[in-house]
Amino acid sequence: SGVCAGLWPFRSAYGLTPRPQRCACTNGFPLIVSGTKNGGRSDEVFVSSVVLGELYFGALKSARFETNVKRIDSFAAGNVVLTCDQETARHYGLIKSKLRARGRPLPENDIWIAATAIQHDLTLLTHDAHFDEVDGLQLEKL
């Protein structure tokens, strides 16, 4: 399994953007958070460092690991990488607590990805329906 470049439109808080934005996609990972940041409109593309970790793991176990790692490196270099900090951890704890109370667990990494998107007031682009379970998460389904 590798990383492939593609074009996907994304929705910001202000509606569908007029031009597609480049993103990378592989095996349905939620790769991009986009939309608004710090209260203003942004056409930037953001990616969670947790997603990069999942991508690197997949690339390193693939038959074409060198090529795939280079593609991920290039993708990361061309976009804003968001890392986890104390505020992210606070969001993570709240999300996980609410999911547990409802009996609706999500994979651990997906909770970190959702927490990052919520922390930065960004829209998460994903193929995964289970993100619908996260209160307050802005989603765009691919």
N, CA, C and O atoms as a GROMACS GRO file, in nm:
protein
  568
    1SER      N    1   0.084  -0.118   0.000
    1SER     CA    2   0.000   0.000   0.000
    1SER      C    3   0.088   0.123   0.000
    1SER      O    4   0.187   0.128   0.072
    2GLY      N    5   0.053   0.220  -0.079
    2GLY     CA    6   0.134   0.340  -0.090
    2GLY      C    7   0.051   0.465  -0.076
    2GLY      O    8  -0.070   0.460  -0.054
    3VAL      N    9   0.118   0.574  -0.089
    3VAL     CA   10   0.054   0.705  -0.083
    3VAL      C   11   0.035   0.753  -0.225
    3VAL      O   12   0.126   0.743  -0.307
    4CYS      N   13  -0.084   0.804  -0.256
    4CYS     CA   14  -0.107   0.857  -0.390
    4CYS      C   15  -0.152   1.001  -0.378
    4CYS      O   16  -0.229   1.036  -0.288
    5ALA      N   17  -0.105   1.084  -0.466
    5ALA     CA   18  -0.147   1.224  -0.465
    5ALA      C   19  -0.278   1.235  -0.539
    5ALA      O   20  -0.300   1.164  -0.638
    6GLY      N   21  -0.366   1.320  -0.494
    6GLY     CA   22  -0.494   1.338  -0.560
    6GLY      C   23  -0.544   1.478  -0.539
    6GLY      O   24  -0.482   1.557  -0.468
    7LEU      N   25  -0.656   1.510  -0.599
    7LEU     CA   26  -0.721   1.639  -0.580
    7LEU      C   27  -0.856   1.617  -0.515
    7LEU      O   28  -0.937   1.539  -0.564
    8TRP      N   29  -0.879   1.684  -0.406
    8TRP     CA   30  -1.006   1.673  -0.336
    8TRP      C   31  -1.050   1.814  -0.296
    8TRP      O   32  -0.970   1.890  -0.242
    9PRO      N   33  -1.176   1.850  -0.322
    9PRO     CA   34  -1.223   1.978  -0.270
    9PRO      C   35  -1.244   1.965  -0.120
    9PRO      O   36  -1.268   1.855  -0.071
   10PHE      N   37  -1.235   2.073  -0.048
   10PHE     CA   38  -1.265   2.067   0.095
   10PHE      C   39  -1.354   2.183   0.134
   10PHE      O   40  -1.354   2.288   0.070
   11ARG      N   41  -1.429   2.162   0.239
   11ARG     CA   42  -1.524   2.262   0.286
   11ARG      C   43  -1.463   2.336   0.405
   11ARG      O   44  -1.416   2.275   0.500
   12SER      N   45  -1.464   2.465   0.398
   12SER     CA   46  -1.423   2.545   0.512
   12SER      C   47  -1.549   2.588   0.586
   12SER      O   48  -1.660   2.553   0.546
   13ALA      N   49  -1.532   2.661   0.692
   13ALA     CA   50  -1.648   2.711   0.765
   13ALA      C   51  -1.730   2.805   0.678
   13ALA      O   52  -1.845   2.835   0.711
   14TYR      N   53  -1.674   2.852   0.569
   14TYR     CA   54  -1.743   2.946   0.480
   14TYR      C   55  -1.800   2.880   0.357
   14TYR      O   56  -1.846   2.949   0.266
   15GLY      N   57  -1.799   2.747   0.351
   15GLY     CA   58  -1.856   2.676   0.237
   15GLY      C   59  -1.748   2.609   0.153
   15GLY      O   60  -1.630   2.617   0.186
   16LEU      N   61  -1.788   2.545   0.046
   16LEU     CA   62  -1.695   2.474  -0.040
   16LEU      C   63  -1.599   2.572  -0.106
   16LEU      O   64  -1.641   2.672  -0.163
   17THR      N   65  -1.472   2.542  -0.098
   17THR     CA   66  -1.373   2.631  -0.157
   17THR      C   67  -1.383   2.623  -0.308
   17THR      O   68  -1.420   2.518  -0.361
   18PRO      N   69  -1.352   2.729  -0.380
   18PRO     CA   70  -1.370   2.732  -0.524
   18PRO      C   71  -1.271   2.646  -0.602
   18PRO      O   72  -1.298   2.612  -0.717
   19ARG      N   73  -1.158   2.611  -0.543
   19ARG     CA   74  -1.062   2.530  -0.618
   19ARG      C   75  -1.020   2.411  -0.532
   19ARG      O   76  -1.015   2.420  -0.410
   20PRO      N   77  -0.989   2.298  -0.598
   20PRO     CA   78  -0.947   2.182  -0.520
   20PRO      C   79  -0.811   2.205  -0.457
   20PRO      O   80  -0.729   2.281  -0.508
   21GLN      N   81  -0.788   2.138  -0.347
   21GLN     CA   82  -0.660   2.146  -0.277
   21GLN      C   83  -0.591   2.011  -0.287
   21GLN      O   84  -0.657   1.907  -0.280
   22ARG      N   85  -0.460   2.012  -0.302
   22ARG     CA   86  -0.386   1.886  -0.307
   22ARG      C   87  -0.388   1.818  -0.172
   22ARG      O   88  -0.376   1.882  -0.068
   23CYS      N   89  -0.403   1.688  -0.175
   23CYS     CA   90  -0.389   1.611  -0.053
   23CYS      C   91  -0.331   1.476  -0.090
   23CYS      O   92  -0.328   1.439  -0.207
   24ALA      N   93  -0.286   1.404   0.008
   24ALA     CA   94  -0.241   1.267  -0.013
   24ALA      C   95  -0.343   1.176   0.051
   24ALA      O   96  -0.406   1.212   0.150
   25CYS      N   97  -0.360   1.060  -0.005
   25CYS     CA   98  -0.457   0.968   0.053
   25CYS      C   99  -0.402   0.826   0.045
   25CYS      O  100  -0.338   0.788  -0.053
   26THR      N  101  -0.428   0.749   0.148
   26THR     CA  102  -0.387   0.610   0.149
   26THR      C  103  -0.479   0.531   0.240
   26THR      O  104  -0.495   0.565   0.357
   27ASN      N  105  -0.537   0.429   0.189
   27ASN     CA  106  -0.617   0.335   0.266
   27ASN      C  107  -0.718   0.399   0.361
   27ASN      O  108  -0.741   0.348   0.471
   28GLY      N  109  -0.776   0.509   0.321
   28GLY     CA  110  -0.882   0.570   0.400
   28GLY      C  111  -0.839   0.644   0.526
   28GLY      O  112  -0.925   0.680   0.606
   29PHE      N  113  -0.709   0.668   0.546
   29PHE     CA  114  -0.667   0.744   0.664
   29PHE      C  115  -0.724   0.884   0.658
   29PHE      O  116  -0.731   0.943   0.550
   30PRO      N  117  -0.765   0.939   0.771
   30PRO     CA  118  -0.806   1.080   0.775
   30PRO      C  119  -0.681   1.166   0.770
   30PRO      O  120  -0.611   1.178   0.871
   31LEU      N  121  -0.653   1.223   0.657
   31LEU     CA  122  -0.523   1.286   0.638
   31LEU      C  123  -0.518   1.435   0.663
   31LEU      O  124  -0.416   1.486   0.709
   32ILE      N  125  -0.624   1.504   0.635
   32ILE     CA  126  -0.613   1.650   0.630
   32ILE      C  127  -0.714   1.713   0.725
   32ILE      O  128  -0.830   1.672   0.731
   33VAL      N  129  -0.668   1.811   0.797
   33VAL     CA  130  -0.761   1.900   0.862
   33VAL      C  131  -0.745   2.035   0.794
   33VAL      O  132  -0.632   2.080   0.771
   34SER      N  133  -0.854   2.100   0.762
   34SER     CA  134  -0.846   2.225   0.688
   34SER      C  135  -0.962   2.314   0.728
   34SER      O  136  -1.052   2.271   0.799
   35GLY      N  137  -0.959   2.436   0.682
   35GLY     CA  138  -1.070   2.526   0.709
   35GLY      C  139  -1.026   2.653   0.774
   35GLY      O  140  -0.947   2.728   0.717
   36THR      N  141  -1.076   2.680   0.895
   36THR     CA  142  -1.041   2.805   0.960
   36THR      C  143  -0.941   2.778   1.071
   36THR      O  144  -0.942   2.672   1.133
   37LYS      N  145  -0.857   2.874   1.096
   37LYS     CA  146  -0.759   2.865   1.204
   37LYS      C  147  -0.752   3.001   1.270
   37LYS      O  148  -0.742   3.104   1.202
   38ASN      N  149  -0.757   3.002   1.401
   38ASN     CA  150  -0.749   3.126   1.479
   38ASN      C  151  -0.855   3.229   1.437
   38ASN      O  152  -0.828   3.349   1.434
   39GLY      N  153  -0.975   3.179   1.404
   39GLY     CA  154  -1.087   3.268   1.376
   39GLY      C  155  -1.090   3.329   1.238
   39GLY      O  156  -1.184   3.401   1.207
   40GLY      N  157  -0.991   3.305   1.154
   40GLY     CA  158  -0.991   3.365   1.020
   40GLY      C  159  -1.002   3.260   0.912
   40GLY      O  160  -0.982   3.141   0.937
   41ARG      N  161  -1.033   3.303   0.794
   41ARG     CA  162  -1.042   3.211   0.682
   41ARG      C  163  -0.902   3.168   0.641
   41ARG      O  164  -0.809   3.248   0.640
   42SER      N  165  -0.890   3.041   0.607
   42SER     CA  166  -0.761   2.988   0.565
   42SER      C  167  -0.780   2.887   0.455
   42SER      O  168  -0.868   2.801   0.464
   43ASP      N  169  -0.700   2.895   0.352
   43ASP     CA  170  -0.699   2.794   0.248
   43ASP      C  171  -0.582   2.700   0.265
   43ASP      O  172  -0.552   2.620   0.176
   44GLU      N  173  -0.514   2.707   0.380
   44GLU     CA  174  -0.402   2.619   0.406
   44GLU      C  175  -0.452   2.477   0.432
   44GLU      O  176  -0.567   2.456   0.471
   45VAL      N  177  -0.364   2.384   0.409
   45VAL     CA  178  -0.392   2.244   0.441
   45VAL      C  179  -0.307   2.207   0.561
   45VAL      O  180  -0.188   2.239   0.566
   46PHE      N  181  -0.368   2.140   0.657
   46PHE     CA  182  -0.302   2.100   0.780
   46PHE      C  183  -0.306   1.948   0.789
   46PHE      O  184  -0.399   1.886   0.738
   47VAL      N  185  -0.208   1.890   0.852
   47VAL     CA  186  -0.207   1.745   0.874
   47VAL      C  187  -0.159   1.718   1.016
   47VAL      O  188  -0.066   1.782   1.065
   48SER      N  189  -0.224   1.623   1.081
   48SER     CA  190  -0.186   1.585   1.216
   48SER      C  191  -0.058   1.502   1.214
   48SER      O  192  -0.040   1.418   1.126
   49SER      N  193   0.030   1.526   1.311
   49SER     CA  194   0.151   1.444   1.321
   49SER      C  195   0.116   1.298   1.348
   49SER      O  196   0.193   1.209   1.314
   50VAL      N  197   0.001   1.272   1.409
   50VAL     CA  198  -0.045   1.135   1.433
   50VAL      C  199  -0.072   1.065   1.300
   50VAL      O  200  -0.037   0.948   1.283
   51VAL      N  201  -0.134   1.136   1.207
   51VAL     CA  202  -0.158   1.080   1.074
   51VAL      C  203  -0.026   1.050   1.005
   51VAL      O  204  -0.011   0.945   0.942
   52LEU      N  205   0.070   1.142   1.016
   52LEU     CA  206   0.201   1.116   0.954
   52LEU      C  207   0.264   0.989   1.012
   52LEU      O  208   0.324   0.911   0.938
   53GLY      N  209   0.250   0.969   1.142
   53GLY     CA  210   0.301   0.847   1.203
   53GLY      C  211   0.238   0.722   1.144
   53GLY      O  212   0.306   0.624   1.117
   54GLU      N  213   0.106   0.726   1.123
   54GLU     CA  214   0.037   0.612   1.062
   54GLU      C  215   0.084   0.590   0.919
   54GLU      O  216   0.102   0.477   0.875
   55LEU      N  217   0.104   0.700   0.846
   55LEU     CA  218   0.151   0.689   0.708
   55LEU      C  219   0.292   0.631   0.701
   55LEU      O  220   0.320   0.544   0.619
   56TYR      N  221   0.381   0.680   0.788
   56TYR     CA  222   0.517   0.627   0.790
   56TYR      C  223   0.517   0.479   0.826
   56TYR      O  224   0.591   0.401   0.766
   57PHE      N  225   0.436   0.439   0.921
   57PHE     CA  226   0.426   0.298   0.958
   57PHE      C  227   0.386   0.214   0.837
   57PHE      O  228   0.447   0.111   0.808
   58GLY      N  229   0.282   0.258   0.767
   58GLY     CA  230   0.236   0.187   0.648
   58GLY      C  231   0.342   0.183   0.540
   58GLY      O  232   0.361   0.080   0.475
   59ALA      N  233   0.412   0.294   0.520
   59ALA     CA  234   0.516   0.300   0.416
   59ALA      C  235   0.631   0.206   0.449
   59ALA      O  236   0.684   0.139   0.360
   60LEU      N  237   0.671   0.202   0.575
   60LEU     CA  238   0.787   0.122   0.614
   60LEU      C  239   0.761  -0.028   0.605
   60LEU      O  240   0.855  -0.107   0.598
   61LYS      N  241   0.636  -0.068   0.605
   61LYS     CA  242   0.606  -0.210   0.591
   61LYS      C  243   0.564  -0.247   0.448
   61LYS      O  244   0.528  -0.361   0.421
   62SER      N  245   0.570  -0.149   0.357
   62SER     CA  246   0.531  -0.174   0.218
   62SER      C  247   0.651  -0.222   0.136
   62SER      O  248   0.766  -0.209   0.178
   63ALA      N  249   0.622  -0.277   0.021
   63ALA     CA  250   0.728  -0.326  -0.068
   63ALA      C  251   0.810  -0.210  -0.126
   63ALA      O  252   0.928  -0.228  -0.155
   64ARG      N  253   0.748  -0.094  -0.142
   64ARG     CA  254   0.818   0.022  -0.199
   64ARG      C  255   0.839   0.128  -0.091
   64ARG      O  256   0.806   0.245  -0.110
   65PHE      N  257   0.894   0.087   0.021
   65PHE     CA  258   0.903   0.176   0.137
   65PHE      C  259   0.982   0.303   0.109
   65PHE      O  260   0.944   0.410   0.156
   66GLU      N  261   1.094   0.295   0.034
   66GLU     CA  262   1.173   0.416   0.010
   66GLU      C  263   1.094   0.519  -0.069
   66GLU      O  264   1.095   0.638  -0.035
   67THR      N  265   1.027   0.475  -0.173
   67THR     CA  266   0.945   0.565  -0.255
   67THR      C  267   0.832   0.624  -0.172
   67THR      O  268   0.806   0.744  -0.179
   68ASN      N  269   0.766   0.541  -0.094
   68ASN     CA  270   0.653   0.588  -0.015
   68ASN      C  271   0.696   0.683   0.096
   68ASN      O  272   0.626   0.781   0.123
   69VAL      N  273   0.809   0.658   0.160
   69VAL     CA  274   0.859   0.749   0.263
   69VAL      C  275   0.892   0.885   0.201
   69VAL      O  276   0.863   0.988   0.260
   70LYS      N  277   0.952   0.885   0.083
   70LYS     CA  278   0.982   1.012   0.015
   70LYS      C  279   0.854   1.089  -0.017
   70LYS      O  280   0.851   1.211  -0.005
   71ARG      N  281   0.750   1.018  -0.057
   71ARG     CA  282   0.623   1.084  -0.088
   71ARG      C  283   0.562   1.148   0.037
   71ARG      O  284   0.509   1.259   0.033
   72ILE      N  285   0.572   1.076   0.149
   72ILE     CA  286   0.519   1.130   0.274
   72ILE      C  287   0.603   1.250   0.317
   72ILE      O  288   0.548   1.351   0.361
   73ASP      N  289   0.736   1.239   0.306
   73ASP     CA  290   0.824   1.352   0.338
   73ASP      C  291   0.786   1.476   0.258
   73ASP      O  292   0.777   1.586   0.311
   74SER      N  293   0.764   1.456   0.129
   74SER     CA  294   0.727   1.567   0.041
   74SER      C  295   0.592   1.626   0.080
   74SER      O  296   0.575   1.748   0.085
   75PHE      N  297   0.496   1.539   0.108
   75PHE     CA  298   0.364   1.584   0.150
   75PHE      C  299   0.373   1.666   0.279
   75PHE      O  300   0.314   1.773   0.289
   76ALA      N  301   0.446   1.616   0.377
   76ALA     CA  302   0.461   1.685   0.506
   76ALA      C  303   0.530   1.820   0.488
   76ALA      O  304   0.491   1.918   0.551
   77ALA      N  305   0.632   1.823   0.403
   77ALA     CA  306   0.706   1.948   0.381
   77ALA      C  307   0.620   2.055   0.314
   77ALA      O  308   0.644   2.174   0.331
   78GLY      N  309   0.519   2.013   0.238
   78GLY     CA  310   0.435   2.106   0.164
   78GLY      C  311   0.312   2.152   0.239
   78GLY      O  312   0.233   2.231   0.186
   79ASN      N  313   0.293   2.104   0.362
   79ASN     CA  314   0.173   2.138   0.438
   79ASN      C  315   0.211   2.172   0.582
   79ASN      O  316   0.325   2.151   0.623
   80VAL      N  317   0.116   2.222   0.656
   80VAL     CA  318   0.137   2.256   0.796
   80VAL      C  319   0.112   2.130   0.880
   80VAL      O  320   0.004   2.072   0.874
   81VAL      N  321   0.213   2.089   0.956
   81VAL     CA  322   0.200   1.972   1.043
   81VAL      C  323   0.166   2.022   1.184
   81VAL      O  324   0.239   2.102   1.242
   82LEU      N  325   0.054   1.971   1.237
   82LEU     CA  326   0.010   2.008   1.371
   82LEU      C  327   0.047   1.897   1.468
   82LEU      O  328   0.016   1.780   1.445
   83THR      N  329   0.114   1.935   1.577
   83THR     CA  330   0.156   1.837   1.677
   83THR      C  331   0.065   1.844   1.799
   83THR      O  332  -0.013   1.937   1.815
   84CYS      N  333   0.077   1.743   1.883
   84CYS     CA  334  -0.002   1.737   2.005
   84CYS      C  335   0.068   1.809   2.119
   84CYS      O  336   0.190   1.800   2.134
   85ASP      N  337  -0.011   1.880   2.199
   85ASP     CA  338   0.042   1.948   2.316
   85ASP      C  339  -0.057   1.930   2.431
   85ASP      O  340  -0.148   1.848   2.422
   86GLN      N  341  -0.041   2.006   2.537
   86GLN     CA  342  -0.128   1.991   2.653
   86GLN      C  343  -0.274   2.019   2.620
   86GLN      O  344  -0.363   1.949   2.668
   87GLU      N  345  -0.300   2.119   2.538
   87GLU     CA  346  -0.438   2.149   2.500
   87GLU      C  347  -0.497   2.035   2.418
   87GLU      O  348  -0.614   2.000   2.436
   88THR      N  349  -0.419   1.977   2.329
   88THR     CA  350  -0.466   1.862   2.252
   88THR      C  351  -0.502   1.749   2.347
   88THR      O  352  -0.605   1.684   2.330
   89ALA      N  353  -0.416   1.726   2.447
   89ALA     CA  354  -0.440   1.619   2.544
   89ALA      C  355  -0.570   1.643   2.622
   89ALA      O  356  -0.644   1.549   2.651
   90ARG      N  357  -0.598   1.768   2.654
   90ARG     CA  358  -0.722   1.802   2.723
   90ARG      C  359  -0.843   1.766   2.636
   90ARG      O  360  -0.939   1.707   2.684
   91HIS      N  361  -0.837   1.804   2.508
   91HIS     CA  362  -0.946   1.769   2.415
   91HIS      C  363  -0.958   1.617   2.401
   91HIS      O  364  -1.069   1.563   2.399
   92TYR      N  365  -0.846   1.549   2.392
   92TYR     CA  366  -0.844   1.404   2.382
   92TYR      C  367  -0.918   1.342   2.501
   92TYR      O  368  -1.004   1.256   2.483
   93GLY      N  369  -0.884   1.385   2.621
   93GLY     CA  370  -0.947   1.331   2.741
   93GLY      C  371  -1.098   1.353   2.741
   93GLY      O  372  -1.173   1.263   2.778
   94LEU      N  373  -1.142   1.472   2.701
   94LEU     CA  374  -1.284   1.503   2.696
   94LEU      C  375  -1.356   1.416   2.592
   94LEU      O  376  -1.462   1.360   2.620
   95ILE      N  377  -1.297   1.406   2.473
   95ILE     CA  378  -1.358   1.325   2.366
   95ILE      C  379  -1.368   1.179   2.410
   95ILE      O  380  -1.474   1.117   2.396
   96LYS      N  381  -1.259   1.125   2.461
   96LYS     CA  382  -1.257   0.984   2.500
   96LYS      C  383  -1.357   0.956   2.612
   96LYS      O  384  -1.424   0.853   2.612
   97SER      N  385  -1.367   1.048   2.708
   97SER     CA  386  -1.462   1.034   2.818
   97SER      C  387  -1.606   1.030   2.766
   97SER      O  388  -1.685   0.946   2.809
   98LYS      N  389  -1.640   1.120   2.676
   98LYS     CA  390  -1.775   1.124   2.620
   98LYS      C  391  -1.806   0.999   2.538
   98LYS      O  392  -1.916   0.944   2.547
   99LEU      N  393  -1.709   0.954   2.460
   99LEU     CA  394  -1.729   0.833   2.380
   99LEU      C  395  -1.748   0.711   2.469
   99LEU      O  396  -1.834   0.626   2.442
  100ARG      N  397  -1.669   0.703   2.573
  100ARG     CA  398  -1.680   0.589   2.666
  100ARG      C  399  -1.817   0.588   2.735
  100ARG      O  400  -1.878   0.483   2.749
  101ALA      N  401  -1.862   0.704   2.777
  101ALA     CA  402  -1.992   0.714   2.844
  101ALA      C  403  -2.106   0.668   2.754
  101ALA      O  404  -2.206   0.614   2.801
  102ARG      N  405  -2.090   0.689   2.624
  102ARG     CA  406  -2.193   0.648   2.528
  102ARG      C  407  -2.169   0.507   2.474
  102ARG      O  408  -2.250   0.456   2.396
  103GLY      N  409  -2.060   0.444   2.514
  103GLY     CA  410  -2.029   0.311   2.465
  103GLY      C  411  -1.992   0.310   2.317
  103GLY      O  412  -2.023   0.214   2.246
  104ARG      N  413  -1.927   0.416   2.271
  104ARG     CA  414  -1.892   0.432   2.129
  104ARG      C  415  -1.742   0.455   2.114
  104ARG      O  416  -1.701   0.565   2.078
  105PRO      N  417  -1.659   0.354   2.141
  105PRO     CA  418  -1.514   0.374   2.133
  105PRO      C  419  -1.466   0.400   1.990
  105PRO      O  420  -1.527   0.355   1.893
  106LEU      N  421  -1.357   0.473   1.979
  106LEU     CA  422  -1.288   0.497   1.851
  106LEU      C  423  -1.144   0.451   1.868
  106LEU      O  424  -1.094   0.443   1.980
  107PRO      N  425  -1.077   0.420   1.756
  107PRO     CA  426  -0.934   0.390   1.766
  107PRO      C  427  -0.859   0.507   1.832
  107PRO      O  428  -0.890   0.624   1.807
  108GLU      N  429  -0.761   0.474   1.915
  108GLU     CA  430  -0.688   0.576   1.991
  108GLU      C  431  -0.634   0.687   1.902
  108GLU      O  432  -0.653   0.805   1.932
  109ASN      N  433  -0.567   0.652   1.793
  109ASN     CA  434  -0.510   0.756   1.707
  109ASN      C  435  -0.616   0.847   1.648
  109ASN      O  436  -0.592   0.966   1.629
  110ASP      N  437  -0.734   0.792   1.620
  110ASP     CA  438  -0.840   0.876   1.565
  110ASP      C  439  -0.892   0.977   1.667
  110ASP      O  440  -0.936   1.085   1.629
  111ILE      N  441  -0.887   0.942   1.795
  111ILE     CA  442  -0.925   1.038   1.898
  111ILE      C  443  -0.824   1.153   1.901
  111ILE      O  444  -0.862   1.269   1.914
  112TRP      N  445  -0.694   1.121   1.888
  112TRP     CA  446  -0.591   1.227   1.883
  112TRP      C  447  -0.611   1.316   1.761
  112TRP      O  448  -0.596   1.438   1.770
  113ILE      N  449  -0.644   1.257   1.648
  113ILE     CA  450  -0.665   1.334   1.525
  113ILE      C  451  -0.785   1.427   1.542
  113ILE      O  452  -0.779   1.544   1.505
  114ALA      N  453  -0.894   1.375   1.597
  114ALA     CA  454  -1.014   1.457   1.622
  114ALA      C  455  -0.982   1.570   1.721
  114ALA      O  456  -1.025   1.683   1.702
  115ALA      N  457  -0.907   1.538   1.826
  115ALA     CA  458  -0.871   1.639   1.926
  115ALA      C  459  -0.790   1.753   1.862
  115ALA      O  460  -0.809   1.870   1.895
  116THR      N  461  -0.701   1.718   1.772
  116THR     CA  462  -0.620   1.819   1.702
  116THR      C  463  -0.708   1.909   1.618
  116THR      O  464  -0.691   2.031   1.619
  117ALA      N  465  -0.801   1.850   1.544
  117ALA     CA  466  -0.892   1.929   1.460
  117ALA      C  467  -0.977   2.023   1.544
  117ALA      O  468  -0.993   2.140   1.510
  118ILE      N  469  -1.032   1.972   1.654
  118ILE     CA  470  -1.116   2.055   1.741
  118ILE      C  471  -1.034   2.167   1.805
  118ILE      O  472  -1.077   2.282   1.810
  119GLN      N  473  -0.915   2.133   1.852
  119GLN     CA  474  -0.828   2.232   1.916
  119GLN      C  475  -0.803   2.352   1.825
  119GLN      O  476  -0.804   2.466   1.871
  120HIS      N  477  -0.782   2.327   1.698
  120HIS     CA  478  -0.746   2.433   1.604
  120HIS      C  479  -0.866   2.484   1.524
  120HIS      O  480  -0.849   2.563   1.431
  121ASP      N  481  -0.987   2.439   1.560
  121ASP     CA  482  -1.109   2.481   1.491
  121ASP      C  483  -1.097   2.456   1.340
  121ASP      O  484  -1.118   2.546   1.259
  122LEU      N  485  -1.064   2.332   1.306
  122LEU     CA  486  -1.043   2.294   1.167
  122LEU      C  487  -1.140   2.184   1.126
  122LEU      O  488  -1.194   2.113   1.211
  123THR      N  489  -1.162   2.171   0.996
  123THR     CA  490  -1.248   2.067   0.941
  123THR      C  491  -1.163   1.945   0.909
  123THR      O  492  -1.056   1.957   0.849
  124LEU      N  493  -1.210   1.828   0.949
  124LEU     CA  494  -1.139   1.703   0.924
  124LEU      C  495  -1.195   1.637   0.800
  124LEU      O  496  -1.315   1.614   0.790
  125LEU      N  497  -1.108   1.607   0.705
  125LEU     CA  498  -1.146   1.533   0.585
  125LEU      C  499  -1.118   1.386   0.609
  125LEU      O  500  -1.007   1.349   0.646
  126THR      N  501  -1.218   1.300   0.587
  126THR     CA  502  -1.201   1.159   0.617
  126THR      C  503  -1.297   1.071   0.539
  126THR      O  504  -1.401   1.117   0.491
  127HIS      N  505  -1.260   0.945   0.527
  127HIS     CA  506  -1.348   0.842   0.474
  127HIS      C  507  -1.420   0.771   0.588
  127HIS      O  508  -1.517   0.699   0.563
  128ASP      N  509  -1.376   0.788   0.711
  128ASP     CA  510  -1.421   0.711   0.826
  128ASP      C  511  -1.549   0.767   0.888
  128ASP      O  512  -1.552   0.880   0.936
  129ALA      N  513  -1.655   0.686   0.886
  129ALA     CA  514  -1.784   0.728   0.940
  129ALA      C  515  -1.782   0.740   1.092
  129ALA      O  516  -1.862   0.815   1.149
  130HIS      N  517  -1.691   0.668   1.159
  130HIS     CA  518  -1.695   0.671   1.305
  130HIS      C  519  -1.660   0.808   1.364
  130HIS      O  520  -1.686   0.832   1.482
  131PHE      N  521  -1.602   0.898   1.285
  131PHE     CA  522  -1.575   1.033   1.336
  131PHE      C  523  -1.705   1.109   1.363
  131PHE      O  524  -1.704   1.210   1.434
  132ASP      N  525  -1.818   1.061   1.306
  132ASP     CA  526  -1.948   1.123   1.334
  132ASP      C  527  -1.982   1.118   1.482
  132ASP      O  528  -2.064   1.197   1.529
  133GLU      N  529  -1.920   1.028   1.555
  133GLU     CA  530  -1.948   1.010   1.698
  133GLU      C  531  -1.886   1.120   1.784
  133GLU      O  532  -1.920   1.131   1.902
  134VAL      N  533  -1.796   1.199   1.728
  134VAL     CA  534  -1.724   1.300   1.807
  134VAL      C  535  -1.800   1.432   1.805
  134VAL      O  536  -1.813   1.496   1.701
  135ASP      N  537  -1.848   1.472   1.922
  135ASP     CA  538  -1.922   1.599   1.936
  135ASP      C  539  -1.832   1.717   1.903
  135ASP      O  540  -1.716   1.722   1.945
  136GLY      N  541  -1.885   1.811   1.827
  136GLY     CA  542  -1.812   1.935   1.799
  136GLY      C  543  -1.707   1.926   1.691
  136GLY      O  544  -1.636   2.023   1.665
  137LEU      N  545  -1.695   1.810   1.627
  137LEU     CA  546  -1.594   1.793   1.522
  137LEU      C  547  -1.654   1.830   1.387
  137LEU      O  548  -1.756   1.774   1.347
  138GLN      N  549  -1.590   1.924   1.318
  138GLN     CA  550  -1.634   1.962   1.184
  138GLN      C  551  -1.577   1.860   1.085
  138GLN      O  552  -1.456   1.837   1.080
  139LEU      N  553  -1.666   1.798   1.005
  139LEU     CA  554  -1.624   1.691   0.915
  139LEU      C  555  -1.658   1.721   0.770
  139LEU      O  556  -1.757   1.788   0.740
  140GLU      N  557  -1.577   1.670   0.682
  140GLU     CA  558  -1.605   1.666   0.540
  140GLU      C  559  -1.575   1.523   0.496
  140GLU      O  560  -1.462   1.476   0.509
  141LYS      N  561  -1.676   1.455   0.446
  141LYS     CA  562  -1.658   1.315   0.402
  141LYS      C  563  -1.604   1.312   0.261
  141LYS      O  564  -1.651   1.384   0.173
  142LEU      N  565  -1.504   1.230   0.241
  142LEU     CA  566  -1.445   1.211   0.108
  142LEU      C  567  -1.509   1.092   0.040
  142LEU      O  568  -1.474   1.059  -0.073
   0.00000   0.00000   0.00000
